[in-house]
Amino acid sequence: MKSSYIHSTDPEIKQLVTDLGGPDQSALELCANILDWFDAEKIEYSRLDVPHSSMSRSDLDVLHTHSGICSDFSHLLVSLLTAAGKPVQYAHVQQDCYGDRQEHVCVAIQVNNQWQLVDATDPYRKWYGLDCPHQQFTLLSPAQMTAYLQQTQATPSLLNAPWLHDQIVMETEESMGSVSVVLSLPQTHQWRIDAYYHYYTALCSGALVRQVATPDHSYLQFSEFSPEDIWDEKQWSNPCTVQELPNKLVFASQQIGDVLHEHQLALTKIIQMVA
């Protein structure tokens, strides 16, 4: 099946391979240069400006918009590696390196005759980009990934949620904090925003606070109970106000509020379009 997501013969892709050191370097060296390019170009994890009818960006879309999500980033890596003549597959991840349930995509390259995962998406890129120890995943060829995306794009999931945004709001050598925003349509002409404050280190991950907003209400919750993983719904407290949050978590709600305010125009535009 011809992929609409990768364009490895396109002149822009070929030129970027050249700019990143050319096809004669190893796949691992090329990937290291690609991940450095992601950092230098400040590629955003965001899909707030994509219409509901178009779920996944292509490699060229990422180049032109400097944004996308994990599957979009992986399209670009697959395209560049293919253009350089390197064997490459997608890795569809069900459980990440932290043991969290995920709907995630990265790539696999050949290193010493074994498949090794390369992940362009933070937080994985920060600590494990060139050799990511995700725990459960399925390797898929480009044709298989294209078929999978086309078959499942109407099914709600993190890969196919209409609008996503993840923004790093705190980063040190040892840790990272990010605000993840998911705008979904649970019912026709209804919308819901879930905004999470997540924290990461090299060894662990977790959620601190989330803000939920619908046409009828808005409230906060904090992670009160021990979760099985970062997405465990059973971890959340009863709905509360910022005054009812534990003092040590107020900063997280403020960071969520700042990110939502920064992207209020885009979110409002989407809500007006679907309401």
C-alpha positions in Angstrom: 0.0 0.0 0.0 1.4 3.4 -1.0 1.8 5.7 2.0 0.3 9.1 2.0 2.4 9.9 5.1 6.0 9.4 3.8 7.6 11.0 0.8 11.1 9.6 0.8 11.8 10.7 -2.8 10.7 14.3 -2.3 13.5 16.8 -2.9 12.9 18.4 0.5 13.4 15.0 2.2 16.5 14.3 0.2 18.0 17.7 0.9 17.4 17.3 4.7 19.2 13.9 4.6 22.1 15.7 3.0 22.0 18.6 5.5 22.0 16.0 8.3 25.2 14.4 7.2 24.2 12.4 4.1 23.3 8.7 3.5 26.8 7.2 4.0 26.6 7.5 7.8 25.1 4.7 9.9 21.4 4.6 10.7 22.2 5.4 14.3 24.3 8.4 13.4 21.6 9.7 11.1 19.0 9.3 13.9 21.2 11.2 16.3 21.4 14.0 13.9 17.7 13.9 13.3 16.9 14.2 17.0 19.4 17.1 17.3 17.5 18.7 14.4 14.2 18.3 16.4 15.8 20.1 19.3 17.4 22.8 17.2 14.2 23.5 15.2 12.0 23.4 18.3 9.5 20.9 16.8 6.3 21.1 18.8 4.1 18.3 20.0 0.9 19.8 18.8 -2.1 19.2 16.6 -4.4 22.1 17.6 -4.7 23.5 14.1 -5.6 20.4 12.2 -9.2 19.9 11.0 -11.2 17.1 12.6 -11.2 15.3 9.2 -7.5 15.1 8.9 -6.0 13.1 11.8 -2.4 12.5 10.9 0.3 14.7 9.4 2.8 13.5 6.9 6.6 13.9 6.9 6.3 17.1 4.8 3.6 18.5 7.1 6.0 18.2 10.0 8.7 19.9 8.0 6.4 22.8 7.0 4.6 23.3 10.3 7.3 22.3 12.7 4.7 20.5 14.7 3.0 17.1 15.0 2.5 14.2 17.3 4.4 10.9 17.8 3.0 9.2 14.6 3.8 12.4 12.6 7.3 12.6 13.9 7.8 8.9 13.1 6.6 9.5 9.5 9.5 12.0 9.1 12.1 9.6 10.6 10.9 6.7 8.4 11.0 9.0 5.4 14.5 10.3 6.1 15.9 6.8 6.9 14.3 5.3 3.7 15.7 8.1 1.6 19.2 7.3 3.1 18.7 3.6 2.2 18.4 2.4 5.8 16.1 -0.4 6.9 13.4 1.0 9.2 10.1 0.0 10.7 7.5 1.7 12.9 7.0 0.6 16.4 3.4 0.7 17.7 3.8 1.0 21.4 1.2 -0.3 23.9 3.3 0.0 27.1 6.1 2.5 27.3 9.5 2.5 29.1 7.8 3.6 32.3 5.3 0.8 32.2 2.4 3.2 31.3 -0.3 2.2 28.9 0.1 4.2 25.8 -1.1 4.6 22.2 2.3 5.7 20.9 4.5 5.4 17.8 8.2 5.5 17.3 10.6 3.8 14.9 12.9 0.9 14.8 16.3 0.8 13.1 18.9 -2.0 12.5 21.8 -1.8 15.0 24.2 -4.8 15.0 21.5 -6.9 13.2 18.9 -6.2 15.8 16.0 -3.8 15.8 16.5 -0.9 18.2 13.8 1.7 19.0 14.4 5.4 18.3 11.9 7.8 19.8 11.7 11.5 18.7 8.9 12.3 21.2 9.6 13.8 24.7 10.0 12.7 27.4 11.4 9.6 25.8 13.7 11.6 23.5 15.3 13.4 26.5 16.7 10.3 28.2 16.3 7.3 25.8 15.9 8.8 22.3 18.4 6.5 20.5 17.7 3.3 22.4 14.3 3.5 24.0 13.4 0.5 26.2 9.6 0.5 25.6 8.1 -2.6 27.2 5.4 -3.7 24.8 5.3 -2.9 21.1 4.6 -4.2 17.7 6.8 -3.6 14.7 5.0 -2.6 11.5 6.2 -1.9 8.0 5.4 1.5 6.4 2.6 -0.2 4.5 1.2 -1.9 7.6 1.3 1.4 9.5 -0.5 3.2 6.7 -3.2 0.6 6.7 -3.5 0.7 10.5 -3.9 4.5 10.5 -6.4 4.5 7.7 -8.5 1.8 9.3 -8.5 3.3 12.8 -8.6 7.0 12.2 -12.3 7.1 13.1 -11.7 5.4 16.4 -11.1 7.6 19.4 -7.6 7.1 20.8 -4.5 9.2 21.6 -3.3 8.7 18.1 -6.7 9.7 16.6 -7.9 12.3 19.1 -9.0 15.3 17.1 -6.8 17.9 18.8 -3.7 17.4 21.0 -1.0 19.6 22.5 1.8 18.8 24.9 4.0 21.6 26.2 7.1 21.3 28.4 6.8 23.8 31.2 9.7 22.8 33.4 13.0 21.0 32.5 16.2 20.2 34.4 18.8 17.5 33.8 17.0 15.2 36.1 13.3 16.0 35.5 10.7 17.3 33.2 7.2 18.7 33.7 4.6 19.1 30.8 1.0 20.1 30.3 -0.9 17.8 28.0 -4.1 19.1 26.5 -6.7 16.8 24.8 -9.7 18.4 23.2 -12.3 15.7 22.3 -15.8 15.3 21.1 -17.6 12.8 23.4 -20.9 13.5 21.7 -22.0 15.3 18.5 -21.7 19.0 19.0 -20.3 18.5 22.5 -16.7 19.1 23.5 -14.4 18.3 26.4 -11.0 19.6 27.3 -8.7 17.5 29.6 -5.5 19.2 30.6 -3.0 17.2 32.6 0.2 18.2 34.5 2.6 15.2 34.0 6.1 14.9 35.5 8.9 12.6 34.4 12.4 11.5 35.4 14.6 9.0 33.7 13.0 6.3 35.8 9.4 7.3 36.6 6.4 9.2 35.4 3.2 10.4 37.0 0.2 12.8 36.9 -0.3 15.5 39.5 -3.3 17.6 38.5 -5.9 17.7 35.7 -8.4 20.3 34.7 -11.6 19.3 33.0 -13.8 21.7 31.0 -17.0 21.1 29.2 -19.8 23.5 28.0 -21.4 23.0 31.4 -18.6 23.1 33.9 -14.9 23.3 34.7 -13.1 21.7 37.7 -9.8 20.5 39.0 -8.8 17.1 40.3 -5.5 15.9 41.8 -3.9 12.5 41.9 -5.1 11.3 45.3 -4.8 7.5 45.0 -2.0 5.3 43.9 -2.4 4.7 40.1 -1.6 1.7 38.1 -0.2 3.9 35.4 -0.2 7.6 34.3 -3.7 7.3 32.7 -5.5 5.5 35.5 -8.8 7.2 36.1 -9.1 5.7 39.6 -6.3 8.0 40.8 -8.3 11.2 40.7 -9.8 13.0 43.6 -13.3 14.4 43.6 -13.8 17.6 41.6 -12.4 20.6 43.4 -11.4 24.3 43.1 -7.9 25.6 43.2 -8.4 26.6 46.8 -9.1 22.9 47.7 -5.9 21.6 46.1 -3.0 20.5 48.3 -0.7 23.5 48.6 2.2 21.7 47.0 0.1 21.1 43.8 -1.2 24.6 43.2 1.8 25.4 40.9 0.6 22.6 38.6 -2.9 24.1 38.2 -1.3 27.4 37.5 0.9 25.9 34.8 -2.2 24.2 33.2 -4.0 27.6 33.3 -1.1 29.3 31.6 -0.9 26.8 28.8 -4.7 26.9 28.2 -4.6 30.7 28.2 -1.7 30.7 25.7 -3.7 28.5 23.3 -7.2 30.0 24.1 -7.6 31.4 20.6 -6.9 28.1 18.9 -9.1 26.1 21.3 -11.9 28.6 21.0 -11.7 28.5 17.2 -12.0 24.7 17.3 -14.9 24.7 19.7 -16.8 27.2 17.6 -16.2 25.0 14.6 -17.6 21.9 16.2 -20.3 23.4 18.5 
